[in-house]
Structure formats: C-alpha cells, structure tokens
Amino acid sequence: MKLQLTAVFQKVPEGYIGFVEELPGANTQGATIEEARANLQEAIALVLEANRALAQEAIQGKDVIRESLLISPA
C-alpha cells in the first residue's frame, strides 16, 4: 500500500516553490517545475528522517511499543 500525499507548486518570478499539504516542513523551490519536484522528494525524505530522529531521542530509555502502521485511504 502506498501513502498518497499532495504536492502543491506555485510559479514565482524565480521559478517554482512547492510544499506538501499533509507534511509540515516539507517545502522547497526550484528554477523549473522538474527541479522543484525532485527537490520536494528530497525534502520529504529529510523531514521524515529528522522526525524519526527526534522521536527516537524523545523515547530513549523509555518502555515503548513500536510497530508498523499502514495508512488506508479514507
């Protein structure tokens, strides 16, 4: 199953800016729409990586249960 997110791109004088509606902090820019799309993929990966690291730090030494979570479409 894949999780589907919504990318939003806006044309600006410098090129394009983009963000993901469902993932605060995942935003980017690019000279072309293709560059902005590629940069947004990288931004998503970096935000998820940073969030994982913050969560691991917050639960370090605590008794927790970790499990996979599949998101089903509404």
C-alpha positions, -999 to 999 in steps of 0.1 A, spaced: 0 0 0 12 35 -8 6 66 11 -6 94 -12 4 130 -4 -5 162 -21 23 183 -36 14 220 -43 36 241 -67 34 278 -73 50 297 -101 71 326 -88 95 350 -106 125 329 -95 109 296 -107 87 274 -86 81 269 -49 65 237 -36 52 221 -4 33 190 8 -1 198 22 0 169 47 36 172 59 45 205 75 81 214 69 84 197 35 88 226 12 113 236 -15 120 256 -46 135 251 -80 142 270 -112 119 246 -131 89 225 -121 110 194 -126 137 207 -103 111 217 -77 96 182 -79 129 165 -74 138 188 -46 105 182 -29 112 144 -29 144 151 -11 127 175 13 101 148 22 129 123 29 148 148 51 117 157 71 108 121 77 144 113 87 145 143 111 112 134 126 123 98 132 155 110 149 136 134 172 111 107 181 139 82 189 156 109 211 123 116 229 116 79 237 152 69 245 153 48 277 115 46 279 94 15 278 75 18 245 60 -4 218 70 3 182 51 -12 153 45 -6 116 14 14 107 -3 11 73 -25 40 62 -57 31 44 -74 56 21 -105 72 37 
